[in-house]
């Protein structure tokens, strides 16, 4: 996370979780204000950005929505390197997703 003198902050966020947990739905709701009920699975990762005024600073969120499929798990460290935060998303109706 970087801060400059005029209170501009860049924050890299990474969403992690199993396939179908709702990572892409959360990001699309936050960035575009829309909900897609049947979202296609993310391949590898998807990048989004969103800028918000928080208190007296401008925060630019750089958001990486990672794929939940097992075959992409080895790529995850590449996406969360240098991240300010990771959001772990799971499906509360699926006990396997919670573990």
Backbone as CSV, one residue per row, in Angstrom:
resi,resn,N_x,N_y,N_z,CA_x,CA_y,CA_z,C_x,C_y,C_z
1,UNK,0.855,-1.163,0.000,0.000,0.000,0.000,0.900,1.224,0.000
2,UNK,0.618,2.178,-0.857,1.440,3.374,-0.971,0.621,4.615,-0.640
3,UNK,1.268,5.554,0.057,0.627,6.820,0.392,1.512,7.950,-0.102
4,UNK,0.907,8.971,-0.690,1.663,10.139,-1.115,1.260,11.316,-0.240
5,UNK,1.947,12.462,-0.413,1.687,13.634,0.409,0.265,14.153,0.331
6,UNK,-0.407,14.010,-0.811,-1.776,14.515,-0.940,-2.824,13.458,-0.569
7,UNK,-2.435,12.498,0.223,-3.325,11.470,0.769,-4.012,10.641,-0.300
8,UNK,-3.271,10.278,-1.322,-3.734,9.291,-2.290,-3.158,7.954,-1.862
9,UNK,-4.003,6.958,-1.759,-3.576,5.649,-1.290,-3.917,4.607,-2.345
10,UNK,-2.945,3.760,-2.675,-3.179,2.610,-3.542,-3.203,1.374,-2.665
11,UNK,-4.254,0.581,-2.767,-4.387,-0.624,-1.950,-4.724,-1.808,-2.847
12,UNK,-3.829,-2.779,-2.865,-4.068,-3.997,-3.633,-4.856,-4.975,-2.765
13,UNK,-6.003,-5.429,-3.276,-6.849,-6.402,-2.594,-6.917,-7.671,-3.431
14,UNK,-6.917,-8.804,-2.765,-7.033,-10.086,-3.449,-8.210,-10.847,-2.856
15,UNK,-9.054,-11.389,-3.719,-10.155,-12.234,-3.261,-9.777,-13.685,-3.483
16,UNK,-9.892,-14.480,-2.416,-9.541,-15.893,-2.448,-10.743,-16.716,-2.022
17,UNK,-10.871,-17.917,-2.564,-11.953,-18.811,-2.161,-12.230,-19.855,-3.215
18,UNK,-13.059,-20.816,-2.844,-13.402,-21.909,-3.746,-14.238,-21.428,-4.923
19,UNK,-14.275,-22.266,-5.952,-15.099,-21.987,-7.124,-16.563,-21.892,-6.689
20,UNK,-17.270,-20.910,-7.200,-18.685,-20.749,-6.901,-19.002,-20.096,-5.568
21,UNK,-17.979,-19.614,-4.863,-18.208,-19.010,-3.545,-18.806,-17.608,-3.637
22,UNK,-18.600,-16.930,-4.765,-19.175,-15.598,-4.939,-18.168,-14.467,-5.024
23,UNK,-16.898,-14.786,-5.264,-15.848,-13.758,-5.342,-16.152,-12.737,-6.435
24,UNK,-16.436,-13.218,-7.629,-16.704,-12.313,-8.753,-17.964,-11.488,-8.519
25,UNK,-18.975,-12.093,-7.920,-20.214,-11.357,-7.626,-19.959,-10.211,-6.655
26,UNK,-19.137,-10.459,-5.634,-18.801,-9.395,-4.682,-18.059,-8.252,-5.361
27,UNK,-17.088,-8.592,-6.199,-16.301,-7.558,-6.881,-17.179,-6.754,-7.825
28,UNK,-17.994,-7.429,-8.617,-18.857,-6.713,-9.556,-19.844,-5.803,-8.832
29,UNK,-20.330,-6.235,-7.694,-21.243,-5.394,-6.909,-20.513,-4.152,-6.401
30,UNK,-19.280,-4.325,-5.921,-18.491,-3.218,-5.382,-18.055,-2.243,-6.476
31,UNK,-17.605,-2.770,-7.610,-17.039,-1.927,-8.666,-18.115,-1.337,-9.578
32,UNK,-19.074,-2.160,-9.992,-20.063,-1.717,-10.977,-21.463,-1.533,-10.413
33,UNK,-21.672,-1.926,-9.160,-22.988,-1.788,-8.553,-24.026,-2.725,-9.136
34,UNK,-23.584,-3.825,-9.735,-24.534,-4.758,-10.330,-24.343,-6.166,-9.787
35,UNK,-25.410,-6.941,-9.840,-25.364,-8.330,-9.405,-25.751,-9.213,-10.573
36,UNK,-24.900,-10.179,-10.877,-25.173,-11.141,-11.941,-25.399,-12.487,-11.265
37,UNK,-26.607,-13.011,-11.388,-26.948,-14.242,-10.669,-26.142,-15.442,-11.152
38,UNK,-25.920,-15.561,-12.450,-25.184,-16.697,-12.994,-23.897,-16.201,-13.642
39,UNK,-22.910,-15.936,-12.828,-21.616,-15.419,-13.269,-20.748,-16.574,-13.771
40,UNK,-20.087,-16.393,-14.909,-19.168,-17.414,-15.419,-17.947,-17.491,-14.518
41,UNK,-17.331,-18.675,-14.473,-16.131,-18.866,-13.656,-14.981,-18.021,-14.187
42,UNK,-14.203,-17.481,-13.272,-13.022,-16.699,-13.627,-11.919,-17.648,-14.074
43,UNK,-11.234,-17.301,-15.145,-10.105,-18.085,-15.635,-8.833,-17.372,-15.203
44,UNK,-8.009,-18.035,-14.380,-6.772,-17.421,-13.877,-7.086,-16.361,-12.843
45,UNK,-7.276,-15.137,-13.290,-7.649,-14.032,-12.396,-8.232,-12.903,-13.238
46,UNK,-9.021,-12.072,-12.605,-9.577,-10.883,-13.252,-9.160,-9.671,-12.425
47,UNK,-8.901,-8.558,-13.100,-8.455,-7.340,-12.430,-9.526,-6.266,-12.536
48,UNK,-9.763,-5.591,-11.424,-10.702,-4.472,-11.366,-10.068,-3.358,-10.548
49,UNK,-10.546,-2.145,-10.740,-10.113,-1.056,-9.857,-11.333,-0.218,-9.483
50,UNK,-11.246,0.359,-8.308,-12.321,1.208,-7.789,-11.682,2.284,-6.928
51,UNK,-12.073,3.523,-7.128,-11.547,4.634,-6.347,-12.656,5.191,-5.466
52,UNK,-12.324,5.368,-4.190,-13.286,5.881,-3.217,-12.654,6.972,-2.371
53,UNK,-13.473,7.896,-1.907,-13.028,8.868,-0.909,-13.300,8.254,0.456
54,UNK,-12.256,8.114,1.259,-12.375,7.553,2.605,-11.788,8.570,3.571
55,UNK,-12.646,9.122,4.430,-12.252,10.217,5.324,-11.659,11.336,4.486
56,UNK,-10.403,11.691,4.696,-9.802,12.782,3.923,-8.783,12.269,2.911
57,UNK,-8.925,11.022,2.481,-7.995,10.432,1.517,-8.763,9.863,0.325
58,UNK,-8.061,9.747,-0.785,-8.586,9.073,-1.966,-7.899,7.712,-2.025
59,UNK,-8.696,6.651,-1.988,-8.152,5.293,-1.993,-8.481,4.639,-3.324
60,UNK,-7.438,4.183,-4.013,-7.628,3.434,-5.254,-7.395,1.964,-4.933
61,UNK,-8.471,1.193,-5.016,-8.379,-0.243,-4.781,-8.035,-0.936,-6.093
62,UNK,-6.975,-1.724,-6.073,-6.593,-2.574,-7.201,-6.986,-3.981,-6.787
63,UNK,-8.014,-4.522,-7.412,-8.652,-5.745,-6.939,-8.368,-6.906,-7.886
64,UNK,-7.822,-7.977,-7.324,-7.571,-9.204,-8.074,-8.576,-10.247,-7.631
65,UNK,-9.402,-10.675,-8.552,-10.408,-11.719,-8.335,-9.801,-13.013,-8.864
66,UNK,-9.359,-13.887,-7.964,-8.663,-15.109,-8.382,-9.649,-16.229,-8.688
67,UNK,-9.220,-17.142,-9.551,-10.038,-18.303,-9.901,-10.058,-19.284,-8.741
68,UNK,-11.189,-19.916,-8.520,-11.317,-20.859,-7.418,-11.001,-22.297,-7.787
69,UNK,-10.883,-22.590,-9.077,-10.624,-23.964,-9.486,-9.252,-24.429,-9.000
70,UNK,-9.185,-25.687,-8.624,-7.960,-26.301,-8.095,-6.774,-26.105,-9.040
71,UNK,-6.989,-26.188,-10.338,-5.872,-26.104,-11.292,-5.198,-24.732,-11.296
72,UNK,-5.856,-23.710,-10.736,-5.270,-22.371,-10.690,-4.668,-22.023,-9.327
73,UNK,-4.762,-22.911,-8.352,-4.271,-22.606,-7.003,-2.784,-22.280,-6.971
74,UNK,-1.996,-22.882,-7.852,-0.555,-22.602,-7.854,-0.251,-21.170,-8.288
75,UNK,-1.184,-20.505,-8.948,-0.984,-19.120,-9.388,-1.286,-18.103,-8.290
76,UNK,-2.007,-18.512,-7.256,-2.465,-17.577,-6.227,-1.353,-16.736,-5.610
77,UNK,-0.193,-17.313,-5.239,0.855,-16.473,-4.630,1.289,-15.310,-5.524
78,UNK,1.249,-15.507,-6.826,1.629,-14.439,-7.751,0.658,-13.255,-7.624
79,UNK,-0.611,-13.524,-7.386,-1.602,-12.461,-7.292,-1.604,-11.780,-5.935
80,UNK,-1.348,-12.511,-4.853,-1.414,-11.847,-3.549,-0.098,-11.295,-3.053
81,UNK,0.963,-11.440,-3.820,2.239,-10.815,-3.464,2.076,-9.293,-3.482
82,UNK,2.424,-8.647,-2.393,2.329,-7.196,-2.294,0.941,-6.672,-1.970
83,UNK,0.022,-7.553,-1.643,-1.350,-7.121,-1.355,-1.449,-6.483,0.027
84,UNK,-2.292,-5.472,0.136,-2.571,-4.834,1.427,-3.544,-5.681,2.235
85,UNK,-4.407,-6.428,1.533,-5.399,-7.256,2.227,-5.857,-8.387,1.325
86,UNK,-6.287,-9.466,1.956,-6.912,-10.580,1.248,-8.299,-10.780,1.840
87,UNK,-9.257,-10.964,0.975,-10.620,-11.237,1.412,-10.912,-12.694,1.073
88,UNK,-11.186,-13.480,2.098,-11.486,-14.896,1.899,-13.002,-15.041,1.814
89,UNK,-13.453,-15.561,0.686,-14.885,-15.686,0.415,-15.259,-17.163,0.447
90,UNK,-16.348,-17.472,1.155,-16.831,-18.852,1.161,-18.348,-18.870,1.132
91,UNK,-18.872,-19.997,0.729,-20.310,-20.203,0.607,-20.819,-20.784,1.921
92,UNK,-21.641,-20.048,2.649,-22.101,-20.522,3.956,-23.038,-21.722,3.848
93,UNK,-23.532,-22.007,2.643,-24.398,-23.171,2.459,-23.613,-24.421,2.089
94,UNK,-22.276,-24.307,1.990,-21.425,-25.419,1.575,-20.331,-25.612,2.616
95,UNK,-20.426,-26.661,3.436,-19.439,-26.884,4.493,-18.038,-27.095,3.939
96,UNK,-17.900,-27.681,2.764,-16.584,-27.897,2.165,-15.930,-26.559,1.844
97,UNK,-16.695,-25.575,1.425,-16.182,-24.247,1.094,-15.606,-23.539,2.314
98,UNK,-16.143,-23.829,3.499,-15.702,-23.161,4.724,-14.363,-23.656,5.229
99,UNK,-13.942,-24.839,4.837,-12.698,-25.402,5.385,-11.490,-25.111,4.530
